[in-house]
Amino acid sequence: MNILIKGFRNLISALFLIFSIPMIAQVIPETYTNPILPGFHPDPSICVVDDDFYLVNSSFEWYPGIPVYHSKDLVNWQLIGYGINHPNQVNLPEKINDSRGVYAPTIRYHKGTFYIINTCVECGGNFYITAAHPSGPWSNPIWLDDAPGIDPSLFWDDDGRCYYTGNENLSEDDRKWTGQSFIWMQELDLKTGKLVGKREKLTFGHATNARWTEGAHLYKINGKYLLMVAEGGTSFYHATTVFHSEKLWGPYVPDDANPVFTHRHLGKEYPIWAVGHTDMVQTKKGDWWAVLHAKKKVDGYSILARETYLVPVQFDGQTPVFNPGIGILQKKQGRPDLPWASYLKNPSRDDFNQRKLSLEWNFLKTPNEKWYNLDNNKLYIKLRPQTIEKGEQSSLIARRVLNHNFMATTSLKFKTKKINEKAGIVLYRTRDSHYQLLKTAGEIQLLKTTIEGQKIIARESYANDNVSFRIQAKHGNNAVFSYSRNDIDFIQIGALQNLSNLADEVSLRFNGLYVGMYATSTEKSSKEKALFNYFEYK
């Protein structure tokens, strides 16, 4: 009898636990936190299909290119794939410079097909790809002849015809002011993959002296056409402006309220700046929301580059009003009137126990050879002559840094007697802005690279084959670099490092901050590999 009573009590306890967990999980916040996609997520574009939202970002020289995110509530986003994920699509060659490559994609959906259109700068020009589902597979690119400029977008009118909007800069001889550029439009024949018919200039910007008019998106709202563009460049003067027309081909009249959204009037000390490159979407309930990017300063520096923000939009007549009654981006905001839809996030620690690398891992430019492998819960990275200092397609596997306060740790086994052979952890922005904490022959080195060159800022004798490395950023823009013999007790190497040399304020660039695993034989051939046991990002 006692056994039966005890078993019954255990059953009741188990049932209580089972049914109480969902009740606890149903605590739904009334607000959301901006940015909705922190870290390197510039140039967002969004579309909606039924109850599903899809968003893409620029990726520049990083591969796979064009990350694709999915959400049910515009707040919780999950990475589901990439528009460019095999070398035969778009090759990002070693010759392209930092912040070149894949620019400003636009994602759209029409009659069962998803489209992503964008520019590959220094690697082919403008193209579009298609898919039946945004997670892929995506088609090989359809390259567009005679499509100058950047930031293309697609628009389908009511008759089903597709139109391309793009940007073009005027030559120095034709410019009336510095940075003068214009938005142009032409029909795109999707059967032939060709631009056809007349080409028209739609606008040079909202006012005389409007600079860098780009990032155009065309909408049809209540029977009228709304053209939304980015202006002012991607720095302090970044802004969103809109234009209206009764007819598809114009004329497009600037809105009296332009710029309809910007932070440039808040001054250069305001912590959220470079606000722009906007795209909009309407929910089934009729509410409008916009995604756009902005930079965030901490202690005066923008380490994480452009991140994706979300803001509500209401229309005053035909004028879009962003964050009505407030007019600027906020960290906390009342969330959309949509069912809360969180998802199970990836664990902070990657033990390399899958057959493929997790989606968050990226490479610097297109890897045209297989120089890594996963085996027995280990990641093996081959040492190759290429180095990150030259911006080459080197043996670097990295992920986006999403927080100003973070801790990245990895454990590896690596044996060498050659000083040119090195392996460890890297905090990378560009070839001229990064840190390397590496094990080499008989020692550990902490290296810092700036536009002035590279130097070893600390070194410690070290004879073991096994080592753990850690980067911990916790004091604004400062970070501690450390190592461990037992993966428990970490020893700081070098002084506290100020990371301001990685920020936009020091050297403006379009890409973002990464942290990851790296191995190199420094311009010499090698047969060695570095074995990584895990990588953890908190």
N, C-alpha and C positions, 0 to 999 in steps of 0.2 A: 504493500500500500504506500509506504514512504517513497519507494522508487517511482510509483505512478504519480504521486503528488509532486515530487521533485521534477519529473519529466514534464508535467503539465505547467509548472511554474516556468521552466526553461522555455517551453513553447510560447507562453504568454509574453515573456521577456523578448523573445526573438521577434514575435509579431509586432510588439510595441516598437522595437527598434526599426523594423522594416517600414512601418507606416509613419513613424515619426521623422525619419530622414527626409522624405519628400516634403513634409510639412515645413521642416526647417529650411529646406532648399528653396521654398517658395517665397522667401522674403525678397521682395522685388524693390529695387531702389526707385525713388521718384526722380532722380537726376542721373546724368551721365557725366563723365569726366573727359575733358578735352586735353590733349588730342586723342581722337578715337583710334588712330594708328600712330603710336609714338615712334620716335627714331626716324630713320631715313625712309620717308614715304612722301616724296614730292609729286606735284602735278597730278592730283587725283582726278579720275573720271568715273562716273557712276551710271548705271542703268538699272531698271527694275523689270522683272518678268513675273507676273502674278504677285505672289507674296515674297519673292526672293530678290534681294539686292546684290549687285555685283560691282566691284570696284577694282580699278587697276592704277598702278603708279609707274612713274619713270624708274629705270634701273641703270641707265648710263652704261658704264663699262663692266657692270657686274652680270654674271651668268649663273643660273638661268635668268632670262630677262623678262620684264613685265610681270611682276607678281599679281596674281588674281585672287581677290578676297570675296567671301560670301557672308551675307548677314540676313537675318530675318527681321531685325529691329533697328537697323542703322547704327547701333551702338556696339554690339558684340560682333567682331569680325574674325573669320577663320581663313587662313591661307589654304587654298584648295589646288593651286597649281601655278603654272607660268605660261604666258603666251609664247615665249621662245624657250624651248627646252631641249633642242637637239641641234648639233652643229650645222646640219644641212639647211636649217631655216635661215638664220642670220648669223654670220660669223663676225665676232667682235675681235678684230685682229690686234696683235701687240702694238702695231704702229699708231693706233688711235691714242689721243692724249687723254689725260685725266678729265673727267666730266664731259667726255664725248660718248658716242654710242647711242643708246636708245633713249629718245626724248619724248616726253609728253604724249603718252598714248590716250586715245579715246575709245571707250567701249560702248557699243550699241547693239540692239537686238531688233531683228526684223524678220517676221514670218518664219520662225523656227530656226533661225541662224544667228549666232553671235558674231560680231565683227570687232576687231581691234585694228585701228589705223594709227600709224605714228611715223616718226622720222628716225633713221639711223644716221647720225652725224659722223662724217668721215668713214662711213661704211655702207653707202648705197643709196641714201635718200629716203623718199617716202614710199611706204608699202602698207598693205593691209593683209590680215590673216582672218580665217573663219573657223568656227567650231560649232558642233551641235550642242555642246555643253561647255561652260566656261572652265571647267577643270581640265578640259582637253580630251583628246589630242587636238591641237591647232594645226591648221594647214601650213604648207609652205607659203612663203610670202608672194603676193602679187605686187610686183614693183610697178610704180606709176611713172611713166615717161613724162617729161616736161611738167613736173610738179615741183617748182622751186619753193624754198622756204621750209619752215618747221611747223609743228603743232597742228597737224591736220585733224579734221573732224568730219563726221558723216551725219547727214540729215535726210530723212525720207518725208516727202510731202504727201498730201492726201491721195494723190494719183499713183503713189507707189514708186515714183522716180526718186533716185538717190542723188544727193548733191554733196560735193566736196567743198569744204571751206578750209583755207590755208592762209599762211602768212608769207609775205615777201618784203625784203628790205630794199629800199631804193639805193641806187648807186650814189657814190659821193657827188658825182656831177649833177644828179637829178634831185638831190635832197634840198629841201628848203630849210631844214633844221636838223640838228644832230639826233640820230636815232629814229628818223622818220621811216615808218614802214606802213604796210596796209594789209587788210584782209581781202582776199579774193575768193570767188566762188565759180564752180563749174560743175556740170552734170557728170556723174560717174556711171558708166555703163557696166553693171556688175557681171553681165554675160561675157563681155570681152575683157574686162579689167582695164578699160581705157577711159580717160577723160575725153568727153565729147562736147560738141557745141560751143557756144560762146563762153567767154570768160569775162567776168565783171569785177571791178574793184568795188567793194562794199563800203569801206570806211578807212580813213587814215588815222582814226582815233577820235576821241570825243571833243577835242579842242585843238587849236593851233599850238604847236610845240608838244603835242602828245607823243611820247616816245615808246618805241618797242611795242607796237600794237600786235598782239599775238594771242595764242590760246583761244581761238574762237569756237563757240558752240552756238548752234542755231536751233531755236525752238518755235513751235507754233502753239500759241496759247489763246484760247477764245477767238480763234479765227484770224489772229494777227501774228506777225513774225517778230520774234525777239532775238536779237543777236547780242551775245554776251562775249566780251573779250577781256584779256589781261593787258594792262598797260603799265608803263613806268619801269620796266625791267624787274628782275627778280630780287631786288634788294629793298632799300628803305622806301622807295617811291612806288612800290608795287601796289596795284589797285585793280578793281573790277569795274568796268563800265558797260553800259547797255545801250542798244539802239533799237528803234522800232520802225516797222514798215507795214503798210497795208498789202503790199505785194511781195512775192518771193524775191524778185530781182531789185527791189528797192524803189525809191530811195530810202536808205536807213538813216533815221533822224536821231541824233544823240538825245538821251533823256536829260531833262532839265536838272535832275538830281545828281548827275555824274560828278565824281565817281560814286557809284551806289554803295561800294564797300571798300574800305581801306583802313589802315592804322597810321598812315604817314602823318596825319594831322595831330597825332598824340605825342610826337617828338621822339628824338632818337634815344632817349633814356627809357622809353616804355618797353617792358620786357618781352611783349609779343609783337613781332614786327614782320615785315616782308609778307604781308597778307594778300593773297590773290590766287590766280589760276583756278577759277571757280567753275563748278558744274552743278546742275540742279536735277532733282528728281521729285516726282509727285507720288504720294502714297495712294492706296485705294480709297482712303477716306477724304482725299482731296488736299491734304496738307503738303506743302512744299518744304523741302530741306535741301541745303547746299553743302557740298564738300569743297574744301579749299585747303591750301597749304599755308603755313606760317612758320617762322622761326621763333625760338624761345630762348631768352637770355637768362643765364644764371651767373651772378657776379660779373655781369657785363660782357659775357661771351656766349656765343651760340655754338655749342659743341656738337649737338645732334643734327644740325642741318634742318631742312624743311620737313615738317610733320603734317599729317592729315587731320584737319579739324572738321567739325560738324556744326552747322548753325541753322536755326529755323528761318524761313522766309515767308513773308506775307506780301500780297500785292495791294498797293494803293493805286487803284486804276490799273495802269499797265506798268507801273514802277515797282520792281522788286525791293522790298524793305527787309534788310538783313537784321536779325535779332531785334525785332520791333521794341521800341521803348528803351533800348540799351545801345544798340548800334555798333558794338564791338564784340570781339570774341571773348568768351568767358571760360574759365577752367571748369566751373560747375554750371550745368544748364538743365532745365526741365527736359526730360527725355521725350522722344516722339511717342505719339498715341498709337503704339503698336505692342502686341504681346511680347513680353520679355523672352528672349531666346538666347541664353548663354550656351556655351559649348564646352566640352572637355578639352582643356588646354594641354599642350605637350608638357611632359615633365621637365623640370629645370635641368635635370642631368641626362645627358645622352650617353648611354653605355655601349653604343654601337652594336646593339643586339638585333638589328634589322638587316634585311638583305640589301636595302638601299639606304643612302643617306636621307635623313629627314629633310622635309621641304625647306626649312629655314636656312640650310647651308648653301652658300654661294661660292663662286669662283671668280677670280679676277681675270676677266675676258674669257673667251671660249676655249675650253680644254679640248684640243684636237687629238689628244692621246690619253690613254687611261694610265694615270700615274699614282693611283691610290686603290686600295681594296679593303673590303670588310670581311673579316674572317675570325671565327671563334671569339666573338665579342670584343674585337680589337679593330682599330683603324690603322692601316699601314699606309704611310705616305713616303713615296720615293723621293730621294734627294735628286734634284736636277740643277743644271747650271743657272737657270733663270733666277732672277732676284726681284723682290718688290721695289727695290730702290730704282730700278730702271722701268718700272711699270710693266714688266713682262708677264706673260701667262705663266706664273710661277706656281710652285707647289704650296699654295695657300688655300685653306678651306675655312671660311669665316661666316659669321652671322651678324645681323644688325645689332648694334647697341641701342637699347630701347629706353634707357634710363640714365639720368645724371648720376644717381647713386646705384652702383651695381658691383657685383663681384663675379669675376670669371676665373675658373680654375680648371686646369687640365693636368693629367698625369701621363708620363711617357717613359719609354725605355729606349735609350739611344746610346750607342757606343761608337766612338771614333777616336782616331789618333791624328786626324788631319784638321788643321785650324780653319780650313775653308769649308768644312762640313759642319752644319749647324741645324738645330731643330728646337722648337719651343712655341711660345705664344706671342701673338702680335696684336697691337692696337693700331688700326690702320684707317687713315682718311685718304691720303694720296701718296704717290711715290715720294713726295717732298715733305710729308707730314705724317709721321708714324713712330711708334715705339716697338722695339723687339726685345724680348727676354728669352735668351737662347742658351742651350747647352752646346758646347763645342769641346775641342780636345783639352781636357784637364781643367776646364773652368766654366763658369756661368758668366754671361755678359748681358748687361742692360745697355741697349743702343738707342739713341735718339736721333731722328732725322728731321731736319728743317730745310727751308729753302737755302740756308747757308751751308748745308752739307750734313754729313753724318759723323757722330762721334760716340765712342764708348764712354758712358758716364759712370759706370760702375762695373767691377769684375770681382769674382770670388773663385778661389781654387775649389775644384770639385772633381772627385775621382769616381763616384758611383755611376752605374749605368742608368739607374732609375732616379727620376726627379719629378716633383710636382711644381707647377708654376701658378701664380695667382696675380691678378690685377684687381685692386679694390679701389674704386672711386667713391669717395664718401665725404669729401670736404669741398663742396662746390665744384670747382674745376680742377681739383687735385686728385692724385692717385698714388697708391702705394703699390710697388712691385715687390714680390717676394717669392721665395722658393722653399721647398721642403724635401727632406730625405725620406720621410715616412708618411707623407700625405696627411699629416696631422699638425705637426709643429712647423709653422712657417716663419722664415727669417727674412726680414726686409733687406732688400739690396738697393743701395743708393739712397739718396734723399727723397723726400716727398716731391713728386713731380707735378708741376703745373701744366695742365693740358691746353692752355690757351693757344698754343701753336697749331692745334687741330681745329680751331674755330673759324667761322666765316669772317669774323672781324679782322683776322690776321691775313688771310688770303682767301678771297671769295671763290668758292667752287660750288658745283651743283650736286655732287655726290655726297654720301654720308659716312658715318662712323661705323666701322666693323671691328669685331674681335674674333680671333680664331687661331688655328694651328698652322704651322709653317715649317718647312724643311727646305734646305738649299745646300748645294755643293759649290756655290759662288763661282760661276763661270768655268767650272771644271767638271768633267764627267765623273760619275760615281755610280756604284752598284748598291749603295747603302739605302736602308729604309729606317724611318722613325716609327715606332709603335706607340700609338696613343690608346690609353686604357679607357678614358672617358673625357667628356667636356661638360662643365656645369656653368650655367649662367643664372645668377639670381639678381 
